[in-house]
């Protein structure tokens, strides 16, 4: 394996043309269209900082399990307070940079009021987020015969990591910090292999069994007590464009999954369709139309041909 050059060792050729060429490309990009302008050039939300924020908030939500190993019940409140006093100012700094970027201005009193409103409201919603997460943990424990305790579910199951991230990200998304929320969602995606857009609305007692490869789109709506398995996609079937051929943003284009639905591994459900309450969608089903409540949708069993051989290598 090659070794990196020492920091003070000069490059063996002139880097001037490379540096000026990269600057020219950046300038061309920024001036091509208004949408490419880098309004946040003086500061931009950091994935590293948001990783820290989400980890500290997770510990504040579940102190005895996601907090330090020497924590006791008697000191939970003090730990939660210290965690929030650490995480919320860090979060405010990231939200501030997003608002500077999205509103094309810096240092205004209106932005500062908006930052404080977003962060304070998220803090007020943390007890409700914890209650929803408790219902998710119970759903995972009740739905998986391999689970021996709710603590095991919380500590070991990637779906729980993903849904903790999502519950926080979704609140930030609705409160007006969609970029910070998306960063949290992508942190969860990299950690778990589960891709949930922060705009997706997900009800109580949500359980993703195994989870790898699950994709849930921005405008998906999922009811209560829904269970899905690995490699399920709740996606869009098509995308509308405006008169200039650009994609129309934010229009409803992902499925609505009603209460008590189960979707088995590998199923793909596309478009703004509704899966009725209590339905079961079988593995590997490809579905692009609504189904009524109580439906059973399954892939037609393929024929399998097995030829036995008397010869062995």
Residue frames as qw, qx, qy, qz and C-alpha x, y, z in Angstrom:
[[0.000, 0.890, 0.457, 0.000, 0.00, 0.00, 0.00],
 [0.410, 0.523, -0.025, 0.747, 1.37, 3.40, -0.97],
 [0.376, -0.513, -0.435, 0.637, 2.15, 6.06, 1.61],
 [0.131, 0.945, 0.288, 0.086, 0.80, 9.60, 1.53],
 [0.491, 0.469, -0.155, 0.717, 3.29, 12.38, 0.88],
 [0.344, -0.411, -0.459, 0.708, 4.22, 14.50, 3.92],
 [0.118, 0.880, 0.441, -0.132, 2.12, 17.63, 4.17],
 [0.122, -0.871, 0.178, 0.441, 5.13, 19.95, 3.72],
 [0.494, -0.139, 0.669, 0.537, 6.50, 18.14, 0.65],
 [0.334, 0.510, -0.171, -0.774, 5.88, 20.02, -2.60],
 [0.838, 0.390, 0.347, -0.159, 4.03, 18.38, -5.47],
 [0.611, -0.180, 0.520, 0.569, 6.34, 17.19, -8.27],
 [0.268, 0.412, 0.527, 0.693, 4.62, 19.49, -10.80],
 [0.063, -0.056, 0.085, -0.993, 2.95, 22.91, -10.96],
 [0.031, 0.482, 0.855, -0.190, -0.51, 22.84, -9.35],
 [0.084, 0.358, 0.072, -0.927, -1.36, 26.37, -10.39],
 [0.345, 0.042, -0.570, -0.745, -3.26, 25.42, -13.57],
 [0.334, -0.305, -0.892, -0.018, -5.19, 22.72, -11.68],
 [0.118, -0.455, -0.567, 0.677, -6.25, 25.10, -8.92],
 [0.194, 0.326, -0.106, -0.919, -7.28, 27.83, -11.37],
 [0.325, -0.053, -0.777, -0.536, -9.10, 25.28, -13.53],
 [0.257, -0.415, -0.849, 0.204, -11.11, 24.02, -10.56],
 [0.004, 0.446, 0.322, -0.835, -11.93, 27.60, -9.58],
 [0.250, 0.173, -0.427, -0.852, -13.19, 28.27, -13.11],
 [0.324, -0.239, -0.878, -0.257, -15.40, 25.18, -13.04],
 [0.170, -0.477, -0.695, 0.511, -16.89, 26.31, -9.72],
 [0.095, 0.391, 0.034, -0.915, -17.51, 29.81, -11.05],
 [0.289, 0.012, -0.670, -0.684, -19.17, 28.38, -14.17],
 [0.281, -0.357, -0.890, 0.040, -21.39, 26.17, -12.04],
 [0.110, -0.501, -0.527, 0.678, -22.44, 29.01, -9.76],
 [0.155, 0.411, -0.109, -0.892, -23.21, 31.40, -12.58],
 [0.004, -0.117, -0.871, -0.477, -24.98, 28.91, -14.88],
 [0.385, -0.562, -0.551, -0.482, -28.37, 29.22, -13.18],
 [0.339, -0.605, 0.273, -0.666, -29.71, 30.74, -10.00],
 [0.914, -0.319, -0.059, -0.244, -30.47, 27.30, -8.63],
 [0.857, 0.141, -0.296, 0.399, -26.73, 26.48, -8.59],
 [0.045, 0.748, -0.293, 0.593, -25.72, 29.51, -6.53],
 [0.645, -0.166, -0.645, 0.374, -24.00, 28.41, -3.32],
 [0.257, -0.789, -0.051, -0.556, -25.73, 30.78, -0.93],
 [0.787, -0.616, 0.021, -0.036, -24.37, 28.83, 2.01],
 [0.700, 0.504, -0.330, 0.383, -20.72, 29.30, 1.03],
 [0.020, -0.624, 0.492, -0.607, -19.88, 30.78, 4.44],
 [0.320, -0.182, 0.807, -0.463, -21.36, 27.84, 6.32],
 [0.662, 0.035, -0.531, -0.528, -23.30, 24.71, 5.48],
 [0.823, -0.370, 0.243, -0.356, -24.91, 22.03, 7.64],
 [0.130, 0.549, -0.825, 0.024, -22.39, 19.34, 8.52],
 [0.844, -0.076, -0.479, -0.229, -23.04, 15.62, 8.39],
 [0.518, 0.109, -0.673, 0.517, -20.42, 15.10, 11.09],
 [0.156, -0.167, 0.404, -0.886, -22.11, 17.61, 13.40],
 [0.718, -0.122, -0.128, -0.673, -25.54, 16.09, 12.77],
 [0.735, 0.014, -0.675, 0.066, -24.18, 12.62, 13.58],
 [0.236, 0.080, -0.633, 0.733, -23.16, 13.99, 16.95],
 [0.417, -0.123, 0.134, -0.890, -26.54, 15.69, 17.45],
 [0.789, -0.084, -0.383, -0.473, -28.57, 12.58, 16.63],
 [0.631, 0.023, -0.719, 0.290, -26.44, 10.36, 18.87],
 [0.061, 0.064, -0.549, 0.831, -26.81, 12.71, 21.85],
 [0.566, -0.086, -0.016, -0.820, -30.55, 13.12, 21.28],
 [0.767, -0.037, -0.605, -0.208, -30.92, 9.33, 21.05],
 [0.437, 0.004, -0.719, 0.541, -29.16, 8.99, 24.40],
 [0.214, -0.074, 0.327, -0.917, -31.46, 11.63, 25.89],
 [0.711, -0.073, -0.285, -0.638, -34.47, 9.65, 24.67],
 [0.942, -0.166, -0.289, -0.048, -33.18, 6.32, 26.08],
 [0.110, -0.842, 0.463, -0.255, -30.69, 7.26, 28.82],
 [0.695, -0.430, 0.562, -0.124, -30.17, 3.88, 30.49],
 [0.878, 0.205, 0.415, 0.125, -29.71, 2.01, 27.21],
 [0.629, 0.637, 0.117, 0.429, -28.10, 4.48, 24.81],
 [0.156, -0.940, 0.214, -0.215, -26.41, 6.64, 27.43],
 [0.166, 0.615, -0.729, 0.250, -23.18, 5.95, 29.36],
 [0.669, -0.079, -0.739, -0.025, -22.79, 2.48, 30.94],
 [0.319, -0.098, -0.681, 0.652, -22.48, 3.82, 34.50],
 [0.306, -0.280, -0.060, -0.908, -25.74, 5.78, 34.44],
 [0.068, -0.267, -0.903, 0.330, -28.39, 5.02, 37.10],
 [0.084, -0.706, -0.649, -0.269, -32.08, 5.85, 37.38],
 [0.346, -0.762, -0.313, 0.449, -31.35, 8.42, 40.09],
 [0.243, -0.533, 0.239, 0.774, -29.20, 10.48, 37.72],
 [0.436, 0.449, 0.680, 0.382, -31.28, 10.13, 34.56],
 [0.117, 0.938, 0.324, -0.042, -32.75, 13.62, 34.69],
 [0.279, -0.806, 0.282, 0.440, -29.35, 15.24, 35.14],
 [0.475, -0.115, 0.693, 0.531, -27.97, 13.26, 32.21],
 [0.347, 0.662, 0.619, 0.240, -30.94, 14.14, 29.99],
 [0.019, -0.970, -0.111, 0.216, -30.56, 17.83, 30.84],
 [0.359, -0.624, 0.476, 0.505, -26.83, 17.77, 30.10],
 [0.485, 0.169, 0.737, 0.439, -27.45, 15.91, 26.84],
 [0.258, 0.823, 0.489, 0.131, -30.08, 18.39, 25.66],
 [0.157, -0.932, 0.085, 0.315, -27.90, 21.33, 26.69],
 [0.417, -0.377, 0.628, 0.537, -25.21, 19.82, 24.46],
 [0.405, 0.298, 0.776, 0.382, -27.33, 18.72, 21.50],
 [0.216, 0.839, 0.492, -0.085, -29.79, 21.59, 21.09],
 [0.045, -0.858, 0.197, 0.472, -27.21, 24.38, 20.62],
 [0.325, -0.251, 0.758, 0.507, -25.36, 22.18, 18.13],
 [0.330, 0.520, 0.767, 0.179, -28.62, 21.56, 16.30],
 [0.108, 0.907, 0.242, -0.327, -29.44, 25.27, 16.35],
 [0.183, -0.636, 0.465, 0.588, -26.11, 26.03, 14.66],
 [0.293, 0.053, 0.844, 0.446, -26.89, 23.56, 11.87],
 [0.216, 0.732, 0.646, -0.018, -30.45, 24.84, 11.39],
 [0.040, -0.851, 0.011, 0.524, -29.11, 28.42, 11.33],
 [0.203, -0.385, 0.650, 0.624, -26.77, 27.54, 8.46],
 [0.264, 0.375, 0.845, 0.277, -29.61, 25.87, 6.56],
 [0.127, 0.855, 0.461, -0.201, -31.86, 28.91, 6.91],
 [0.118, -0.721, 0.288, 0.619, -29.05, 31.23, 5.84],
 [0.242, -0.109, 0.804, 0.532, -28.61, 29.01, 2.79],
 [0.190, 0.502, 0.822, 0.188, -32.27, 28.60, 1.89],
 [0.035, 0.894, 0.394, -0.209, -33.29, 32.22, 2.53],
 [0.580, 0.532, 0.109, 0.607, -30.22, 33.72, 0.84],
 [0.116, -0.848, 0.128, -0.501, -29.44, 36.00, 3.77],
 [0.658, -0.038, -0.578, 0.481, -27.30, 36.00, 6.87],
 [0.284, -0.032, -0.459, 0.841, -27.57, 37.39, 10.34],
 [0.315, -0.423, -0.243, -0.814, -31.16, 38.61, 10.28],
 [0.340, -0.159, 0.626, -0.684, -33.32, 38.68, 13.41],
 [0.813, 0.119, -0.061, -0.566, -36.05, 36.82, 11.52],
 [0.719, 0.271, -0.640, 0.012, -33.73, 33.89, 10.88],
 [0.115, 0.263, -0.773, 0.566, -32.64, 33.80, 14.51],
 [0.584, -0.046, 0.368, -0.722, -36.28, 33.72, 15.65],
 [0.852, 0.211, -0.295, -0.378, -37.00, 30.92, 13.18],
 [0.490, 0.328, -0.770, 0.244, -34.01, 28.90, 14.40],
 [0.144, -0.175, 0.709, -0.668, -35.07, 29.18, 18.02],
 [0.723, 0.059, 0.124, -0.677, -38.68, 28.32, 17.16],
 [0.796, 0.253, -0.514, -0.196, -37.64, 25.15, 15.32],
 [0.396, 0.261, -0.788, 0.392, -35.26, 23.93, 18.01],
 [0.297, -0.131, 0.572, -0.753, -37.56, 24.76, 20.93],
 [0.794, 0.083, -0.026, -0.602, -40.52, 23.06, 19.28],
 [0.711, 0.241, -0.660, -0.008, -38.47, 19.94, 18.56],
 [0.120, 0.226, -0.771, 0.583, -37.46, 19.85, 22.23],
 [0.539, -0.039, 0.358, -0.762, -41.10, 20.13, 23.30],
 [0.842, 0.186, -0.250, -0.441, -42.00, 17.22, 21.02],
 [0.254, 0.428, -0.858, 0.130, -39.33, 14.86, 22.40],
 [0.433, -0.065, 0.763, -0.477, -41.69, 13.22, 24.96],
 [0.784, 0.381, 0.165, -0.461, -44.17, 12.41, 22.17],
 [0.549, 0.565, -0.601, -0.134, -41.33, 11.08, 20.00],
 [0.066, -0.325, 0.896, -0.295, -40.29, 8.81, 22.87],
 [0.646, 0.136, 0.551, -0.511, -43.88, 7.53, 23.24],
 [0.770, 0.507, -0.168, -0.348, -44.04, 6.71, 19.53],
 [0.355, 0.536, -0.764, 0.054, -40.67, 4.96, 19.70],
 [0.386, -0.181, 0.803, -0.417, -41.89, 2.89, 22.67],
 [0.795, 0.319, 0.285, -0.431, -44.76, 1.67, 20.47],
 [0.623, 0.607, -0.469, -0.155, -42.25, 0.82, 17.71],
 [0.014, 0.447, -0.862, 0.240, -40.13, -1.19, 20.16],
 [0.599, 0.032, 0.658, -0.455, -43.16, -3.10, 21.40],
 [0.792, 0.482, -0.028, -0.374, -44.19, -3.84, 17.80],
 [0.449, 0.583, -0.677, -0.011, -40.74, -5.21, 17.00],
 [0.200, -0.296, 0.862, -0.359, -40.65, -7.33, 20.16],
 [0.686, 0.198, 0.511, -0.478, -44.16, -8.69, 19.61],
 [0.743, 0.571, -0.083, -0.338, -43.56, -9.28, 15.92],
 [0.490, 0.573, -0.656, 0.043, -40.25, -11.14, 16.04],
 [0.926, -0.341, -0.123, -0.106, -40.08, -14.54, 17.73],
 [0.758, 0.212, -0.313, 0.532, -36.27, -14.23, 17.85],
 [0.016, -0.649, 0.238, -0.723, -36.45, -11.16, 20.11],
 [0.561, -0.247, -0.719, 0.328, -35.82, -12.02, 23.76],
 [0.246, -0.634, -0.425, 0.598, -36.40, -8.55, 25.23],
 [0.243, 0.944, 0.218, 0.052, -37.31, -5.01, 24.29],
 [0.327, -0.817, 0.344, 0.326, -33.78, -4.00, 25.33],
 [0.598, -0.066, 0.660, 0.450, -32.35, -6.41, 22.76],
 [0.423, 0.723, 0.496, 0.230, -34.57, -4.82, 20.12],
 [0.032, -0.993, -0.007, 0.109, -33.44, -1.30, 21.06],
 [0.406, -0.707, 0.479, 0.326, -29.75, -2.13, 21.15],
 [0.495, -0.174, 0.769, 0.365, -29.46, -4.54, 18.23],
 [0.515, 0.556, 0.645, 0.102, -32.12, -4.00, 15.59],
 [0.289, -0.002, 0.304, 0.908, -31.21, -1.73, 12.67],
 [0.089, -0.638, -0.595, -0.481, -34.88, -0.88, 12.13],
 [0.410, -0.794, -0.367, 0.258, -34.93, 0.79, 15.55],
 [0.422, -0.355, 0.153, 0.820, -31.88, 2.89, 14.71],
 [0.137, 0.280, 0.552, 0.773, -33.55, 3.91, 11.46],
 [0.228, -0.728, -0.579, -0.287, -36.87, 4.80, 13.06],
 [0.437, -0.674, -0.231, 0.549, -35.25, 6.81, 15.88],
 [0.286, -0.159, 0.316, 0.891, -33.49, 8.86, 13.22],
 [0.009, -0.431, -0.642, -0.634, -36.70, 9.15, 11.22],
 [0.282, -0.768, -0.567, 0.093, -38.92, 10.25, 14.10],
 [0.332, -0.640, -0.042, 0.691, -36.53, 13.14, 14.84],
 [0.234, -0.063, 0.508, 0.827, -35.87, 13.95, 11.19],
 [0.007, -0.580, -0.718, -0.384, -39.57, 14.03, 10.33],
 [0.240, -0.830, -0.390, 0.320, -40.26, 16.61, 13.05],
 [0.293, -0.514, 0.219, 0.776, -37.44, 18.82, 11.78],
 [0.187, 0.208, 0.696, 0.661, -38.75, 18.38, 8.23],
 [0.094, -0.736, -0.638, -0.205, -42.23, 19.56, 9.17],
 [0.337, -0.791, -0.226, 0.458, -40.84, 22.39, 11.32],
 [0.339, 0.939, -0.021, -0.061, -38.96, 23.93, 8.40],
 [0.204, -0.721, 0.633, 0.196, -35.46, 22.40, 8.40],
 [0.941, 0.269, 0.073, -0.190, -35.72, 19.88, 5.53],
 [0.559, 0.639, -0.505, 0.159, -32.01, 19.88, 4.66],
 [0.197, -0.486, 0.736, -0.427, -30.90, 19.08, 8.21],
 [0.816, -0.005, 0.404, -0.413, -33.65, 16.44, 8.30],
 [0.860, 0.463, -0.189, -0.104, -32.39, 14.90, 5.07],
 [0.247, 0.620, -0.692, 0.274, -28.86, 14.72, 6.45],
 [0.515, -0.287, 0.675, -0.444, -30.20, 12.78, 9.45],
 [0.900, 0.243, 0.173, -0.316, -32.05, 10.41, 7.09],
 [0.706, 0.580, -0.403, 0.052, -28.90, 9.77, 5.09],
 [0.106, -0.539, 0.751, -0.366, -26.92, 9.10, 8.28],
 [0.745, -0.053, 0.532, -0.399, -29.53, 6.45, 9.12],
 [0.852, 0.475, -0.103, -0.193, -29.31, 5.07, 5.58],
 [0.433, 0.625, -0.625, 0.178, -25.55, 4.65, 5.81],
 [0.276, -0.406, 0.749, -0.446, -25.79, 3.08, 9.26],
 [0.613, 0.062, 0.677, -0.401, -28.62, 0.63, 8.55],
 [0.101, 0.026, 0.840, 0.532, -29.25, 0.22, 4.82],
 [0.095, 0.670, 0.729, -0.099, -32.79, 1.53, 5.39],
 [0.163, 0.095, 0.227, 0.955, -33.71, 4.58, 3.30],
 [0.041, -0.736, -0.665, 0.119, -36.64, 6.60, 4.70],
 [0.178, 0.504, 0.131, 0.835, -37.22, 10.11, 3.40],
 [0.109, -0.163, -0.585, 0.787, -37.89, 12.48, 6.32],
 [0.390, -0.009, -0.130, -0.911, -41.08, 13.67, 4.65],
 [0.489, -0.177, -0.816, -0.250, -42.72, 10.23, 4.94],
 [0.516, -0.402, 0.260, -0.710, -45.53, 10.10, 7.51],
 [0.518, 0.039, -0.852, 0.055, -45.37, 6.97, 9.69],
 [0.638, -0.565, -0.114, -0.510, -47.86, 6.02, 12.39],
 [0.508, -0.569, 0.565, -0.316, -47.40, 4.24, 15.71],
 [0.795, -0.146, 0.582, -0.088, -46.14, 0.68, 16.22],
 [0.655, 0.677, -0.279, -0.185, -44.10, 0.55, 13.03],
 [0.710, -0.403, 0.559, 0.144, -41.82, -2.45, 12.51],
 [0.608, 0.635, -0.434, -0.196, -39.32, -3.17, 9.74],
 [0.904, -0.279, 0.320, 0.046, -38.13, -6.76, 10.11],
 [0.778, 0.045, 0.270, 0.565, -34.47, -7.17, 9.07],
 [0.012, 0.890, 0.135, -0.435, -34.68, -3.98, 7.02],
 [0.364, -0.366, 0.503, 0.693, -31.82, -4.02, 4.53],
 [0.151, 0.138, 0.687, 0.698, -32.81, -2.42, 1.24],
 [0.058, 0.732, 0.659, -0.163, -36.08, -0.87, 2.40],
 [0.162, 0.101, 0.193, 0.963, -36.95, 2.37, 0.56],
 [0.004, 0.731, 0.649, -0.211, -39.79, 4.68, 1.68],
 [0.327, 0.447, 0.279, 0.784, -40.38, 7.77, -0.44],
 [0.083, 0.109, -0.215, 0.967, -40.99, 11.38, 0.53],
 [0.472, -0.137, -0.036, -0.870, -44.79, 11.51, 0.26],
 [0.494, -0.155, -0.853, -0.064, -45.55, 8.01, 1.53],
 [0.498, -0.417, 0.264, -0.714, -48.17, 7.79, 4.29],
 [0.485, 0.012, -0.870, 0.089, -48.04, 4.77, 6.59],
 [0.605, -0.579, -0.167, -0.520, -50.72, 4.05, 9.18],
 [0.466, -0.566, 0.566, -0.377, -50.54, 2.39, 12.58],
 [0.751, -0.184, 0.624, -0.115, -49.30, -1.15, 13.28],
 [0.755, 0.607, -0.196, -0.152, -47.74, -1.63, 9.85],
 [0.682, -0.438, 0.537, 0.236, -45.04, -4.26, 9.38],
 [0.685, 0.678, -0.227, -0.136, -42.72, -4.48, 6.41],
 [0.892, -0.231, 0.271, 0.279, -39.79, -6.75, 5.60],
 [0.397, -0.493, 0.418, 0.652, -36.45, -6.33, 3.87],
 [0.222, -0.028, 0.651, 0.725, -36.11, -4.95, 0.32],
 [0.183, 0.735, 0.650, -0.062, -39.60, -3.43, 0.27],
 [0.204, 0.032, 0.195, 0.959, -39.97, -0.30, -1.87],
 [0.131, 0.790, 0.547, -0.245, -42.69, 2.29, -1.40],
 [0.355, -0.212, 0.328, 0.849, -41.82, 4.39, -4.41],
 [0.381, 0.595, 0.041, -0.706, -43.10, 6.63, -7.17],
 [0.725, 0.340, 0.582, 0.141, -44.34, 5.27, -10.48],
 [0.465, 0.582, 0.298, 0.597, -43.86, 8.44, -12.53],
 [0.313, -0.459, -0.187, 0.810, -42.89, 12.09, -12.16],
 [0.291, 0.875, 0.387, 0.018, -44.83, 15.11, -13.39],
 [0.489, -0.039, 0.138, 0.861, -42.99, 17.88, -15.21],
 [0.126, 0.737, 0.242, -0.618, -43.76, 21.57, -15.70],
 [0.603, 0.776, 0.133, -0.129, -43.95, 23.44, -19.02],
 [0.170, 0.831, -0.526, -0.066, -40.14, 23.67, -19.11],
 [0.829, 0.201, -0.521, -0.009, -39.71, 19.94, -18.58],
 [0.078, 0.421, -0.707, 0.563, -38.51, 20.19, -14.99],
 [0.404, -0.294, -0.860, 0.100, -39.74, 17.78, -12.35],
 [0.420, -0.660, -0.109, -0.613, -42.59, 19.06, -10.18],
 [0.237, 0.246, -0.763, 0.549, -41.42, 18.93, -6.59],
 [0.167, -0.040, 0.679, -0.714, -43.30, 17.64, -3.55],
 [0.669, -0.030, -0.219, -0.710, -46.48, 16.43, -5.24],
 [0.729, -0.201, 0.580, -0.302, -48.03, 13.26, -3.74],
 [0.619, 0.489, -0.537, -0.299, -46.55, 10.34, -5.68],
 [0.168, 0.259, -0.926, 0.218, -45.91, 7.56, -3.16],
 [0.471, -0.335, -0.783, -0.228, -48.27, 4.94, -1.68],
 [0.476, -0.446, 0.293, -0.699, -50.69, 5.27, 1.22],
 [0.463, -0.009, -0.880, 0.104, -50.47, 2.24, 3.50],
 [0.561, -0.561, -0.081, -0.604, -53.43, 2.01, 5.87],
 [0.484, -0.531, 0.573, -0.395, -53.46, 0.51, 9.39],
 [0.764, -0.164, 0.596, -0.183, -52.53, -3.12, 10.14],
 [0.782, 0.575, -0.197, -0.139, -50.94, -3.88, 6.75],
 [0.690, -0.429, 0.515, 0.273, -48.11, -6.40, 6.33],
 [0.609, 0.737, -0.242, -0.165, -45.77, -6.20, 3.33],
 [0.908, -0.243, 0.277, 0.200, -43.40, -9.11, 2.80],
 [0.457, -0.525, 0.424, 0.579, -39.84, -9.12, 1.50],
 [0.331, -0.035, 0.646, 0.687, -39.05, -7.77, -1.93],
 [0.246, 0.737, 0.629, 0.013, -42.47, -6.24, -2.63],
 [0.213, -0.039, 0.187, 0.958, -42.51, -3.10, -4.76],
 [0.090, 0.759, 0.631, -0.135, -45.48, -0.73, -4.41],
 [0.316, -0.014, 0.234, 0.919, -45.42, 2.28, -6.72],
 [0.086, -0.447, -0.430, -0.780, -47.47, 5.43, -7.21],
 [0.284, -0.139, 0.384, -0.868, -50.14, 7.25, -5.25],
 [0.623, -0.202, -0.664, -0.361, -52.18, 4.16, -4.58],
 [0.508, -0.468, 0.405, -0.598, -53.82, 2.95, -1.38],
 [0.436, 0.036, -0.897, 0.066, -53.25, -0.40, 0.31],
 [0.575, -0.536, -0.214, -0.580, -56.42, -0.96, 2.33],
 [0.423, -0.554, 0.540, -0.472, -56.47, -1.65, 6.03],
 [0.777, -0.207, 0.554, -0.217, -55.50, -5.14, 7.14],
 [0.819, 0.524, -0.190, -0.137, -54.15, -6.19, 3.73],
 [0.703, -0.425, 0.495, 0.283, -51.23, -8.57, 3.26],
 [0.548, 0.758, -0.291, -0.201, -48.87, -8.01, 0.34],
 [0.969, -0.102, 0.159, 0.161, -46.82, -11.10, -0.50],
 [0.498, -0.539, 0.416, 0.537, -43.12, -11.29, -1.23],
 [0.322, -0.116, 0.620, 0.706, -41.81, -10.00, -4.58],
 [0.296, 0.734, 0.612, -0.010, -45.19, -8.57, -5.58],
 [0.199, 0.003, 0.229, 0.953, -45.08, -5.65, -8.04],
 [0.027, 0.694, 0.705, -0.145, -48.13, -3.47, -7.37],
 [0.146, 0.031, 0.160, 0.976, -49.22, -0.26, -9.11],
 [0.382, -0.440, -0.407, -0.703, -52.94, -0.12, -8.29],
 [0.387, -0.358, 0.471, -0.708, -54.94, 0.27, -5.10],
 [0.435, -0.151, -0.885, -0.069, -56.35, -2.72, -3.25],
 [0.529, -0.610, -0.164, -0.566, -59.33, -2.70, -0.85],
 [0.404, -0.542, 0.583, -0.452, -59.19, -3.40, 2.86],
 [0.797, -0.158, 0.537, -0.228, -58.48, -6.98, 3.81],
 [0.758, 0.560, -0.278, -0.184, -56.87, -7.91, 0.49],
 [0.748, -0.360, 0.501, 0.243, -54.38, -10.75, 0.07],
 [0.554, 0.782, -0.233, -0.163, -52.00, -10.02, -2.80],
 [0.691, -0.417, 0.551, 0.213, -49.42, -12.61, -3.76],
 [0.194, 0.561, -0.654, -0.469, -47.07, -13.48, -6.56],
 [0.929, 0.172, -0.107, -0.311, -48.23, -16.38, -8.74],
 [0.712, -0.442, 0.533, 0.120, -46.20, -19.43, -7.81],
 [0.421, 0.626, -0.556, -0.349, -43.68, -20.10, -10.59],
 [0.995, 0.036, -0.056, -0.071, -43.10, -23.64, -11.77],
 [0.237, -0.729, 0.641, 0.040, -39.84, -25.27, -10.70],
 [0.923, 0.278, -0.254, -0.085, -38.16, -28.05, -12.62],
 [0.413, -0.661, 0.625, -0.047, -35.66, -30.28, -10.78],
 [0.853, 0.349, -0.375, -0.102, -33.69, -32.91, -12.64],
 [0.729, -0.555, 0.402, 0.008, -31.93, -35.54, -10.58],
 [0.541, 0.633, -0.551, -0.053, -28.64, -36.97, -11.74],
 [0.970, -0.236, -0.041, 0.041, -27.11, -40.32, -11.00],
 [0.726, 0.331, -0.188, 0.573, -23.63, -38.96, -11.56],
 [0.424, -0.896, -0.032, 0.125, -21.64, -37.19, -8.90],
 [0.456, 0.747, -0.361, 0.322, -18.34, -35.37, -9.32]]
